[in-house]
Amino acid sequence: MSRKNFILAVILMTVVSLPGVMFGADAALSASPVTNCISVGDDLKLNIFAQYSGSQYGFELDYTPVSADPSGFYWKADISTFLQIQRDPAACIPVSADLRLNICAQHRGINYEFSLDYTPVSDDPSGVYWKADINTFKVSGLNNTTQTGLVQPSDFQYLGAFRLPEQGGRPLTFAYGGNAMTFNPDGDLSNNDAYPGSLFVMGHDRLPYGGLPDGNQIAEVSIPVPVINTNPANLPEAVFIQTFRNALQGQFTDMEEIPKVGMQYLNHPDTGPRIHICWGQHLQPENAASHGWINANLTAPDFKGRWFIGNQNLHSVNGYMFDIPASWADTHLAGRYLATGRMRDGGQGGMGPALFAYRPWLSGGVAPASGTRLQEKALLLYENADSTEEITRCMNGYQHADEWEGGAWITTPSGKSALLFAGTKATGTRYWYGFRNPDSPDSPCVDTHITDFTTCRNADGSRCPQENFSGCCDGNCISDRGWWSTRFDAQLTLFDPADLAKVAAGTMESWQPQPYTSIDIDEHLYFNPSGTDLQMIGAGVQRRYRIGAAAYDRNRGLLYVLELFVNEGKPVVHVWKVQ
């Protein structure tokens, strides 16, 4: 078999058979339509593994429109990524010479069945292409247990929003806060409306070099009935259950420059009610332990920690936290009930949201010694930008300007589930490191002083045209320096927990799970009507930091998400019912 035909055979068989890729089916080919659909994201790139003659190979696959046949649907192998690798044969797909296949792909909750045929393209005779046979195309309903058990966009009902209360000036304010939030099912028990429980929310961030050393205080607030109103001033306001307390006083003082924080309330029989904490900063110091816990009584926090998450990169572990359903954690994670992770812009913690499961207590609920490296289980970990110049082994549609600031493990009373991340997704045609361009959001403005990495890329990860590297900022910049895109959108993105179970079991790589759908929530946001700090957060389609932390009431299926910078820097809480 020639190299080209071998690659083609590998691709075709792998697309049908490999667990966890975006198109997939049963391991054996058949002429009948397949029934096991694999999810497809908006970015159709595939990372493939296959076995041929006792050797294993890896390569990438891209959806590629063909100009000579604009109505056709084609995919092309990226030959430059074709490599021989060492990999467990059980995790690879055997190569077959059968070049026609019937597949089922699920996109945004709908199944599409069709066949693919190898089709040479005259304009690119050396390329390996195949084309969907439209005559075989049909739409079907959800037809397997895994997919029917997944939360779908139609399951989200927007209920409205509410404001957070005010106690005073900084640090006793939620302005420039909302770095972390968690739901407390044991809070506000006297409440008899449909929103019992409470929220612990973090206030104004610490500022470095003595600027605000007592920031990131924590308060507990009630949950009023949310209201849909176009004017945030007309939203109901929560009340304090516990006013701001400096519960982390003296802790994490080595990480106060743009803090990154997560919190999760967990009342486990071994420990009683605790608020688990992760803490980092934008540029991580080396060997800085990141995790701990405090009591839910903020007047007597009794901090325990600090601990490491194994030997993981600190840019991957300390930006958000949430609980894992106990039965799932017992089955797949040996009782690791907490999820922690981070998505750092620039890909330095991974090109997509990272996630690790851990349990911080010893037998009987005893806290480990300070400096302990807790045993973790990776669930999501994409390629790190410090390890490669390429945009590879990443979340579909990834851009370096992505922001994933919150998460929740959704389970619903109806029996559905999903892993959810909330954030501000870069969705533009280009993204770059530098500044906003005053002439147009469609024009990059790179920092011309940076030459040690590619500072401008197209949405597909390729290098921008050379004219985009000239810069536009001579000192009178309209924005802070950082990662920008021609467009951002506030999104909730959903992963299949079954994929994470495969990662935990070692049958899928930690960079292989991909979102099966995403939900744009911009229509519900207020977009900084007071015009706070436009230089930092941007404006219009280039507005960054749209949403922050998330929290979930598992018993009632209520999702809480913070929208940042709504009123003079203060956030509001948006609420969804997940059916």
PETAVEN-V625344 format. One record per residue. RES is the residue in one small letter. SS is DSSP state (@ for helix, = for strand, . for the rest). PSI is psi in radians with two decimals (* if undefined). OMEGA is omega in whole degrees, 0 to 359 (none if undefined). Layout:
BEGIN
res=RES ss=SS psi=PSI omega=OMEGA
res=RES ss=SS psi=PSI omega=OMEGA
END
This chain:
BEGIN
res=m ss=. psi=2.31 omega=179
res=s ss=. psi=2.82 omega=179
res=r ss=@ psi=-0.76 omega=182
res=k ss=@ psi=-0.82 omega=181
res=n ss=@ psi=-0.59 omega=176
res=f ss=@ psi=-0.82 omega=179
res=i ss=@ psi=-0.75 omega=180
res=l ss=@ psi=-0.80 omega=180
res=a ss=@ psi=-0.73 omega=178
res=v ss=@ psi=-0.85 omega=183
res=i ss=@ psi=-0.88 omega=185
res=l ss=@ psi=-0.80 omega=180
res=m ss=@ psi=-0.64 omega=183
res=t ss=@ psi=-0.71 omega=179
res=v ss=@ psi=-0.64 omega=180
res=v ss=@ psi=-0.62 omega=199
res=s ss=@ psi=-0.45 omega=192
res=l ss=. psi=2.14 omega=177
res=p ss=. psi=2.35 omega=171
res=g ss=. psi=-0.20 omega=175
res=v ss=. psi=3.03 omega=192
res=m ss=. psi=-0.54 omega=169
res=f ss=. psi=2.49 omega=179
res=g ss== psi=2.89 omega=180
res=a ss=. psi=-2.91 omega=178
res=d ss=. psi=2.73 omega=185
res=a ss=. psi=-0.49 omega=181
res=a ss=. psi=2.36 omega=177
res=l ss=. psi=2.57 omega=173
res=s ss=. psi=2.87 omega=181
res=a ss=. psi=-0.30 omega=181
res=s ss=. psi=2.71 omega=179
res=p ss=. psi=2.48 omega=179
res=v ss=. psi=2.78 omega=183
res=t ss=. psi=-0.15 omega=181
res=n ss=. psi=1.70 omega=185
res=c ss=. psi=2.50 omega=176
res=i ss== psi=2.51 omega=188
res=s ss== psi=2.59 omega=177
res=v ss=. psi=2.25 omega=175
res=g ss=. psi=-3.12 omega=180
res=d ss=. psi=-0.41 omega=173
res=d ss=. psi=2.13 omega=189
res=l ss=. psi=0.32 omega=178
res=k ss=. psi=2.37 omega=178
res=l ss== psi=2.46 omega=171
res=n ss== psi=2.07 omega=194
res=i ss== psi=2.50 omega=170
res=f ss== psi=2.43 omega=179
res=a ss== psi=2.83 omega=179
res=q ss== psi=2.39 omega=179
res=y ss== psi=2.19 omega=178
res=s ss=. psi=0.74 omega=176
res=g ss=. psi=0.00 omega=180
res=s ss== psi=2.69 omega=180
res=q ss== psi=2.54 omega=184
res=y ss== psi=2.59 omega=175
res=g ss== psi=2.58 omega=179
res=f ss== psi=3.01 omega=181
res=e ss== psi=2.75 omega=185
res=l ss== psi=2.30 omega=184
res=d ss== psi=2.41 omega=169
res=y ss== psi=2.21 omega=188
res=t ss=. psi=1.80 omega=175
res=p ss=. psi=2.57 omega=181
res=v ss=. psi=2.12 omega=186
res=s ss=@ psi=-0.57 omega=181
res=a ss=@ psi=-0.23 omega=181
res=d ss=@ psi=1.23 omega=188
res=p ss=. psi=-0.36 omega=180
res=s ss=. psi=-0.12 omega=181
res=g ss=. psi=2.82 omega=178
res=f ss=. psi=1.95 omega=187
res=y ss== psi=2.63 omega=170
res=w ss== psi=2.56 omega=184
res=k ss== psi=2.46 omega=175
res=a ss== psi=2.36 omega=172
res=d ss== psi=1.65 omega=187
res=i ss== psi=-0.51 omega=183
res=s ss== psi=-0.32 omega=180
res=t ss== psi=-0.02 omega=184
res=f ss== psi=2.02 omega=183
res=l ss== psi=2.55 omega=169
res=q ss== psi=2.34 omega=186
res=i ss== psi=2.95 omega=172
res=q ss=. psi=2.06 omega=186
res=r ss=. psi=2.60 omega=178
res=d ss=. psi=2.10 omega=180
res=p ss=@ psi=-0.51 omega=180
res=a ss=@ psi=-0.36 omega=179
res=a ss=@ psi=0.08 omega=179
res=c ss=. psi=2.89 omega=182
res=i ss== psi=2.29 omega=177
res=p ss== psi=2.50 omega=182
res=v ss=. psi=2.41 omega=175
res=s ss=. psi=2.70 omega=178
res=a ss=. psi=-0.04 omega=180
res=d ss=. psi=2.00 omega=188
res=l ss=. psi=-0.04 omega=174
res=r ss=. psi=2.45 omega=182
res=l ss== psi=2.71 omega=174
res=n ss== psi=2.21 omega=183
res=i ss== psi=2.89 omega=174
res=c ss== psi=2.20 omega=180
res=a ss== psi=2.39 omega=177
res=q ss== psi=2.20 omega=178
res=h ss== psi=2.08 omega=179
res=r ss=. psi=0.78 omega=172
res=g ss=. psi=0.03 omega=181
res=i ss== psi=2.41 omega=179
res=n ss== psi=2.36 omega=177
res=y ss== psi=2.16 omega=178
res=e ss== psi=2.36 omega=179
res=f ss== psi=2.96 omega=179
res=s ss== psi=2.67 omega=177
res=l ss== psi=2.43 omega=178
res=d ss== psi=2.43 omega=173
res=y ss== psi=2.20 omega=185
res=t ss=. psi=1.80 omega=176
res=p ss=. psi=2.55 omega=179
res=v ss=. psi=2.11 omega=187
res=s ss=@ psi=-0.60 omega=181
res=d ss=@ psi=-0.21 omega=182
res=d ss=@ psi=1.21 omega=187
res=p ss=. psi=-0.38 omega=180
res=s ss=. psi=-0.13 omega=181
res=g ss=. psi=2.72 omega=177
res=v ss=. psi=1.82 omega=184
res=y ss== psi=2.71 omega=164
res=w ss== psi=2.74 omega=192
res=k ss== psi=2.48 omega=176
res=a ss== psi=2.34 omega=176
res=d ss== psi=1.81 omega=185
res=i ss== psi=-0.48 omega=180
res=n ss== psi=-0.36 omega=180
res=t ss== psi=-0.02 omega=188
res=f ss== psi=2.24 omega=174
res=k ss== psi=2.73 omega=180
res=v ss== psi=2.38 omega=179
res=s ss== psi=2.94 omega=178
res=g ss=. psi=3.08 omega=176
res=l ss=. psi=2.30 omega=190
res=n ss=. psi=0.45 omega=166
res=n ss=. psi=2.86 omega=188
res=t ss=@ psi=-0.70 omega=182
res=t ss=@ psi=-0.86 omega=185
res=q ss=@ psi=-0.68 omega=181
res=t ss=@ psi=-0.35 omega=178
res=g ss=. psi=0.07 omega=182
res=l ss== psi=2.48 omega=172
res=v ss=. psi=2.37 omega=180
res=q ss=. psi=2.80 omega=179
res=p ss=@ psi=-0.60 omega=180
res=s ss=@ psi=-0.21 omega=179
res=d ss=@ psi=-0.15 omega=181
res=f ss== psi=2.08 omega=176
res=q ss== psi=2.06 omega=180
res=y ss== psi=2.25 omega=184
res=l ss== psi=-0.31 omega=181
res=g ss== psi=-2.77 omega=186
res=a ss== psi=2.95 omega=173
res=f ss== psi=2.80 omega=181
res=r ss== psi=2.79 omega=174
res=l ss=. psi=2.62 omega=182
res=p ss=. psi=2.97 omega=180
res=e ss=. psi=2.44 omega=179
res=q ss=. psi=-0.54 omega=181
res=g ss=. psi=-2.78 omega=177
res=g ss=. psi=3.07 omega=182
res=r ss=. psi=2.45 omega=11
res=p ss=. psi=0.04 omega=186
res=l ss=. psi=0.98 omega=182
res=t ss=. psi=2.68 omega=175
res=f ss=. psi=-0.12 omega=176
res=a ss=. psi=2.40 omega=184
res=y ss=. psi=0.53 omega=178
res=g ss=. psi=-2.65 omega=183
res=g ss=. psi=0.34 omega=180
res=n ss=. psi=-0.48 omega=181
res=a ss=. psi=2.62 omega=179
res=m ss== psi=2.51 omega=176
res=t ss== psi=2.60 omega=180
res=f ss== psi=2.42 omega=178
res=n ss== psi=1.81 omega=181
res=p ss=. psi=-0.27 omega=181
res=d ss=. psi=0.09 omega=183
res=g ss=. psi=2.70 omega=174
res=d ss=. psi=0.86 omega=186
res=l ss=. psi=-0.31 omega=179
res=s ss=. psi=-0.19 omega=181
res=n ss=. psi=2.25 omega=182
res=n ss=. psi=0.27 omega=176
res=d ss=. psi=-2.90 omega=184
res=a ss=. psi=0.09 omega=184
res=y ss=. psi=1.05 omega=175
res=p ss=. psi=3.08 omega=185
res=g ss=. psi=-3.12 omega=183
res=s ss== psi=3.04 omega=178
res=l ss== psi=2.29 omega=165
res=f ss== psi=2.20 omega=183
res=v ss== psi=2.47 omega=181
res=m ss== psi=2.45 omega=182
res=g ss=. psi=-2.79 omega=185
res=h ss=. psi=2.29 omega=181
res=d ss=. psi=2.66 omega=168
res=r ss=. psi=2.67 omega=174
res=l ss== psi=2.48 omega=187
res=p ss=. psi=2.99 omega=173
res=y ss=. psi=0.61 omega=178
res=g ss=. psi=0.10 omega=183
res=g ss=. psi=-0.74 omega=176
res=l ss== psi=1.31 omega=185
res=p ss=. psi=-0.30 omega=181
res=d ss=. psi=0.47 omega=175
res=g ss=. psi=-3.06 omega=182
res=n ss=. psi=0.64 omega=173
res=q ss=. psi=2.79 omega=186
res=i ss== psi=2.41 omega=174
res=a ss== psi=2.72 omega=174
res=e ss== psi=2.27 omega=184
res=v ss== psi=2.73 omega=176
res=s ss=. psi=3.00 omega=178
res=i ss=. psi=1.76 omega=177
res=p ss=. psi=2.92 omega=176
res=v ss=. psi=2.10 omega=183
res=p ss=. psi=2.71 omega=182
res=v ss== psi=2.51 omega=173
res=i ss=. psi=2.02 omega=181
res=n ss=. psi=2.40 omega=183
res=t ss=. psi=-0.25 omega=180
res=n ss=. psi=1.98 omega=182
res=p ss=@ psi=-0.40 omega=178
res=a ss=@ psi=-0.37 omega=181
res=n ss=@ psi=0.05 omega=179
res=l ss=. psi=2.60 omega=175
res=p ss=. psi=2.75 omega=184
res=e ss== psi=2.32 omega=174
res=a ss=. psi=2.87 omega=175
res=v ss=. psi=2.73 omega=179
res=f ss== psi=2.34 omega=166
res=i ss== psi=-0.76 omega=168
res=q ss== psi=2.15 omega=179
res=t ss== psi=3.04 omega=184
res=f ss== psi=2.33 omega=175
res=r ss== psi=2.44 omega=178
res=n ss=. psi=1.15 omega=189
res=a ss=. psi=-0.30 omega=180
res=l ss=. psi=0.43 omega=180
res=q ss=. psi=2.28 omega=179
res=g ss=. psi=-0.08 omega=180
res=q ss=. psi=2.57 omega=176
res=f ss=. psi=0.54 omega=181
res=t ss=. psi=-0.20 omega=177
res=d ss=. psi=0.04 omega=182
res=m ss=. psi=1.26 omega=183
res=e ss=. psi=0.05 omega=181
res=e ss=. psi=1.76 omega=187
res=i ss=. psi=1.26 omega=182
res=p ss== psi=2.61 omega=173
res=k ss== psi=2.11 omega=190
res=v ss== psi=2.55 omega=171
res=g ss== psi=2.65 omega=177
res=m ss== psi=2.57 omega=172
res=q ss== psi=2.13 omega=174
res=y ss== psi=2.30 omega=177
res=l ss== psi=2.11 omega=178
res=n ss== psi=1.48 omega=181
res=h ss== psi=2.52 omega=181
res=p ss=. psi=-0.52 omega=181
res=d ss=. psi=-0.54 omega=189
res=t ss=. psi=-0.35 omega=192
res=g ss== psi=-3.01 omega=184
res=p ss== psi=2.12 omega=179
res=r ss== psi=2.62 omega=169
res=i ss== psi=1.96 omega=180
res=h ss== psi=2.46 omega=190
res=i ss== psi=2.41 omega=162
res=c ss== psi=2.55 omega=186
res=w ss== psi=2.34 omega=174
res=g ss== psi=-2.95 omega=173
res=q ss== psi=2.98 omega=188
res=h ss=. psi=-0.91 omega=175
res=l ss=. psi=1.90 omega=188
res=q ss=. psi=2.31 omega=166
res=p ss=. psi=2.72 omega=179
res=e ss=. psi=2.53 omega=172
res=n ss=. psi=0.76 omega=178
res=a ss=. psi=1.93 omega=180
res=a ss=. psi=2.52 omega=197
res=s ss=. psi=-0.15 omega=189
res=h ss== psi=2.70 omega=177
res=g ss== psi=-2.95 omega=173
res=w ss== psi=2.80 omega=174
res=i ss== psi=2.89 omega=173
res=n ss== psi=2.70 omega=177
res=a ss=. psi=-0.33 omega=172
res=n ss=. psi=1.80 omega=189
res=l ss=@ psi=-0.29 omega=177
res=t ss=@ psi=-0.25 omega=178
res=a ss=@ psi=1.17 omega=190
res=p ss=. psi=-0.60 omega=177
res=d ss=. psi=1.09 omega=184
res=f ss=. psi=2.37 omega=172
res=k ss== psi=2.41 omega=182
res=g ss== psi=-2.73 omega=349
res=r ss== psi=2.58 omega=184
res=w ss== psi=2.77 omega=174
res=f ss== psi=2.70 omega=169
res=i ss== psi=1.61 omega=183
res=g ss=. psi=-2.34 omega=176
res=n ss=. psi=0.51 omega=185
res=q ss=. psi=2.69 omega=175
res=n ss=. psi=2.24 omega=182
res=l ss=@ psi=-0.39 omega=176
res=h ss=@ psi=-0.05 omega=183
res=s ss=@ psi=-0.07 omega=195
res=v ss=. psi=-0.19 omega=198
res=n ss=. psi=0.77 omega=178
res=g ss=. psi=-0.42 omega=180
res=y ss== psi=2.77 omega=178
res=m ss== psi=2.66 omega=169
res=f ss== psi=2.92 omega=181
res=d ss== psi=2.68 omega=177
res=i ss=. psi=2.34 omega=179
res=p ss=. psi=2.32 omega=189
res=a ss=@ psi=-0.74 omega=182
res=s ss=@ psi=-0.66 omega=178
res=w ss=@ psi=-0.75 omega=180
res=a ss=@ psi=-0.66 omega=178
res=d ss=@ psi=-0.65 omega=183
res=t ss=@ psi=-0.75 omega=191
res=h ss=@ psi=-0.31 omega=192
res=l ss=. psi=0.28 omega=179
res=a ss=. psi=0.71 omega=175
res=g ss=. psi=0.41 omega=173
res=r ss=. psi=1.84 omega=191
res=y ss=. psi=-0.06 omega=183
res=l ss== psi=2.43 omega=176
res=a ss== psi=2.37 omega=179
res=t ss== psi=2.59 omega=180
res=g ss== psi=-3.00 omega=182
res=r ss=. psi=2.62 omega=170
res=m ss=. psi=1.89 omega=180
res=r ss=. psi=2.28 omega=178
res=d ss=. psi=2.60 omega=185
res=g ss=. psi=-0.14 omega=176
res=g ss=. psi=0.28 omega=184
res=q ss=. psi=-0.15 omega=171
res=g ss=. psi=0.11 omega=184
res=g ss=. psi=2.53 omega=183
res=m ss=. psi=1.16 omega=183
res=g ss=. psi=2.96 omega=181
res=p ss=. psi=2.32 omega=176
res=a ss=. psi=2.68 omega=180
res=l ss== psi=2.32 omega=178
res=f ss== psi=2.50 omega=174
res=a ss== psi=2.47 omega=178
res=y ss== psi=2.86 omega=172
res=r ss=. psi=2.08 omega=190
res=p ss=. psi=-0.13 omega=185
res=w ss== psi=2.69 omega=176
res=l ss=. psi=-3.10 omega=180
res=s ss=@ psi=2.33 omega=181
res=g ss=@ psi=0.15 omega=178
res=g ss=@ psi=0.25 omega=181
res=v ss=. psi=2.41 omega=178
res=a ss== psi=2.41 omega=176
res=p ss=. psi=2.86 omega=177
res=a ss=. psi=2.61 omega=176
res=s ss=. psi=2.41 omega=181
res=g ss=. psi=-0.05 omega=180
res=t ss=. psi=2.46 omega=172
res=r ss== psi=1.82 omega=184
res=l ss== psi=2.54 omega=178
res=q ss=. psi=2.16 omega=184
res=e ss== psi=2.87 omega=172
res=k ss== psi=2.06 omega=180
res=a ss== psi=2.35 omega=175
res=l ss== psi=-0.61 omega=175
res=l ss== psi=2.24 omega=174
res=l ss=. psi=1.82 omega=182
res=y ss=. psi=2.98 omega=181
res=e ss=. psi=2.47 omega=181
res=n ss=. psi=2.32 omega=181
res=a ss=. psi=-0.35 omega=176
res=d ss=. psi=-0.26 omega=183
res=s ss=. psi=-0.28 omega=183
res=t ss=. psi=2.62 omega=174
res=e ss=. psi=-0.27 omega=184
res=e ss=. psi=2.66 omega=171
res=i ss=. psi=1.66 omega=189
res=t ss=. psi=2.79 omega=181
res=r ss=. psi=0.83 omega=187
res=c ss=. psi=2.96 omega=171
res=m ss=. psi=2.45 omega=180
res=n ss=. psi=2.33 omega=180
res=g ss=. psi=0.20 omega=184
res=y ss=. psi=2.45 omega=167
res=q ss=. psi=2.62 omega=181
res=h ss=. psi=-0.33 omega=180
res=a ss=. psi=0.04 omega=180
res=d ss=. psi=2.57 omega=175
res=e ss== psi=2.02 omega=172
res=w ss== psi=1.90 omega=191
res=e ss== psi=-0.20 omega=182
res=g ss== psi=2.87 omega=180
res=g ss== psi=2.90 omega=177
res=a ss== psi=2.54 omega=174
res=w ss== psi=1.82 omega=188
res=i ss== psi=2.22 omega=162
res=t ss== psi=2.49 omega=186
res=t ss=. psi=2.77 omega=176
res=p ss=. psi=-0.41 omega=179
res=s ss=. psi=-0.06 omega=176
res=g ss=. psi=0.11 omega=179
res=k ss=. psi=2.87 omega=180
res=s ss== psi=2.83 omega=176
res=a ss== psi=2.65 omega=167
res=l ss== psi=2.17 omega=186
res=l ss== psi=2.38 omega=168
res=f ss== psi=2.45 omega=178
res=a ss== psi=2.34 omega=180
res=g ss== psi=-3.07 omega=178
res=t ss== psi=1.85 omega=187
res=k ss== psi=2.25 omega=171
res=a ss== psi=2.13 omega=185
res=t ss=. psi=0.24 omega=185
res=g ss=. psi=3.07 omega=179
res=t ss=. psi=-0.37 omega=177
res=r ss== psi=2.69 omega=173
res=y ss== psi=2.65 omega=189
res=w ss== psi=2.83 omega=174
res=y ss== psi=2.06 omega=183
res=g ss== psi=-2.07 omega=190
res=f ss=. psi=2.89 omega=169
res=r ss=. psi=2.54 omega=178
res=n ss=. psi=2.15 omega=182
res=p ss=. psi=-0.32 omega=183
res=d ss=. psi=-0.67 omega=184
res=s ss=. psi=2.46 omega=175
res=p ss=. psi=-0.30 omega=180
res=d ss=. psi=-0.09 omega=184
res=s ss=. psi=2.12 omega=177
res=p ss=. psi=2.76 omega=175
res=c ss=. psi=1.48 omega=186
res=v ss== psi=2.77 omega=170
res=d ss=. psi=1.89 omega=186
res=t ss=. psi=-0.17 omega=178
res=h ss=. psi=-0.27 omega=182
res=i ss=. psi=2.10 omega=182
res=t ss=. psi=0.01 omega=185
res=d ss=. psi=0.01 omega=171
res=f ss=. psi=2.87 omega=181
res=t ss=. psi=2.04 omega=187
res=t ss=. psi=-0.06 omega=177
res=c ss== psi=2.29 omega=179
res=r ss== psi=2.65 omega=169
res=n ss== psi=2.91 omega=183
res=a ss=. psi=-0.51 omega=180
res=d ss=. psi=0.07 omega=178
res=g ss=. psi=-0.17 omega=179
res=s ss=. psi=2.82 omega=181
res=r ss== psi=2.44 omega=177
res=c ss=. psi=2.77 omega=171
res=p ss=. psi=2.64 omega=187
res=q ss=@ psi=-0.56 omega=182
res=e ss=@ psi=-0.29 omega=179
res=n ss=@ psi=-0.01 omega=182
res=f ss=@ psi=0.21 omega=184
res=s ss=. psi=-0.34 omega=180
res=g ss=. psi=2.96 omega=179
res=c ss=. psi=-0.05 omega=189
res=c ss=. psi=2.06 omega=182
res=d ss=. psi=0.35 omega=182
res=g ss=. psi=-0.39 omega=176
res=n ss=. psi=1.10 omega=186
res=c ss=. psi=2.61 omega=180
res=i ss=. psi=0.00 omega=180
res=s ss=. psi=2.88 omega=169
res=d ss=. psi=2.78 omega=176
res=r ss=. psi=2.49 omega=178
res=g ss== psi=-2.86 omega=177
res=w ss== psi=2.22 omega=180
res=w ss== psi=2.78 omega=175
res=s ss== psi=2.81 omega=177
res=t ss=. psi=-0.28 omega=179
res=r ss=. psi=2.57 omega=172
res=f ss== psi=2.70 omega=174
res=d ss== psi=2.45 omega=173
res=a ss== psi=2.21 omega=186
res=q ss== psi=2.64 omega=162
res=l ss== psi=2.17 omega=181
res=t ss== psi=2.46 omega=190
res=l ss== psi=2.37 omega=175
res=f ss== psi=2.70 omega=177
res=d ss=. psi=2.09 omega=178
res=p ss=@ psi=-0.43 omega=178
res=a ss=@ psi=-0.58 omega=177
res=d ss=@ psi=-0.67 omega=179
res=l ss=@ psi=-0.56 omega=175
res=a ss=@ psi=-0.64 omega=178
res=k ss=@ psi=-0.68 omega=177
res=v ss=@ psi=-0.78 omega=180
res=a ss=@ psi=-0.58 omega=181
res=a ss=@ psi=-0.16 omega=180
res=g ss=. psi=0.20 omega=179
res=t ss=. psi=-0.04 omega=175
res=m ss=. psi=2.46 omega=178
res=e ss=. psi=2.66 omega=184
res=s ss=. psi=-0.26 omega=179
res=w ss=. psi=0.04 omega=183
res=q ss=. psi=-0.60 omega=179
res=p ss=. psi=2.45 omega=180
res=q ss=. psi=2.64 omega=176
res=p ss=. psi=2.48 omega=175
res=y ss=. psi=-0.23 omega=173
res=t ss== psi=2.83 omega=175
res=s ss== psi=2.66 omega=182
res=i ss== psi=2.13 omega=176
res=d ss== psi=2.18 omega=184
res=i ss=. psi=0.25 omega=181
res=d ss=@ psi=-0.54 omega=184
res=e ss=@ psi=-0.33 omega=182
res=h ss=@ psi=-0.06 omega=188
res=l ss=. psi=2.79 omega=182
res=y ss=. psi=-0.38 omega=172
res=f ss=. psi=0.95 omega=167
res=n ss=. psi=1.02 omega=183
res=p ss=. psi=-0.38 omega=179
res=s ss=. psi=-0.04 omega=176
res=g ss=. psi=0.63 omega=183
res=t ss=. psi=2.25 omega=167
res=d ss=. psi=0.94 omega=182
res=l ss=@ psi=-0.49 omega=180
res=q ss=@ psi=-0.60 omega=180
res=m ss=@ psi=-0.81 omega=191
res=i ss=@ psi=-0.18 omega=180
res=g ss=. psi=-3.05 omega=184
res=a ss=. psi=2.88 omega=178
res=g ss=@ psi=-2.43 omega=181
res=v ss=@ psi=-0.27 omega=179
res=q ss=@ psi=0.43 omega=175
res=r ss=. psi=2.10 omega=175
res=r ss=. psi=3.10 omega=173
res=y ss=. psi=0.83 omega=182
res=r ss=. psi=-0.80 omega=181
res=i ss== psi=2.74 omega=184
res=g ss== psi=-2.19 omega=188
res=a ss== psi=2.76 omega=177
res=a ss== psi=2.72 omega=176
res=a ss== psi=2.72 omega=187
res=y ss== psi=2.29 omega=172
res=d ss== psi=1.74 omega=187
res=r ss=. psi=-0.59 omega=184
res=n ss=. psi=-0.53 omega=184
res=r ss=. psi=-0.03 omega=179
res=g ss=. psi=0.71 omega=182
res=l ss== psi=2.16 omega=179
res=l ss== psi=2.23 omega=178
res=y ss== psi=2.25 omega=181
res=v ss== psi=2.29 omega=178
res=l ss== psi=2.25 omega=165
res=e ss== psi=2.20 omega=186
res=l ss== psi=2.67 omega=172
res=f ss== psi=0.96 omega=179
res=v ss== psi=-0.78 omega=185
res=n ss== psi=1.78 omega=181
res=e ss=. psi=0.73 omega=177
res=g ss=. psi=-0.07 omega=182
res=k ss== psi=2.52 omega=177
res=p ss== psi=2.86 omega=166
res=v ss== psi=2.84 omega=182
res=v ss== psi=2.11 omega=174
res=h ss== psi=2.61 omega=187
res=v ss== psi=2.34 omega=173
res=w ss== psi=2.52 omega=168
res=k ss== psi=2.21 omega=179
res=v ss== psi=2.01 omega=187
res=q ss=. psi=* omega=none
END
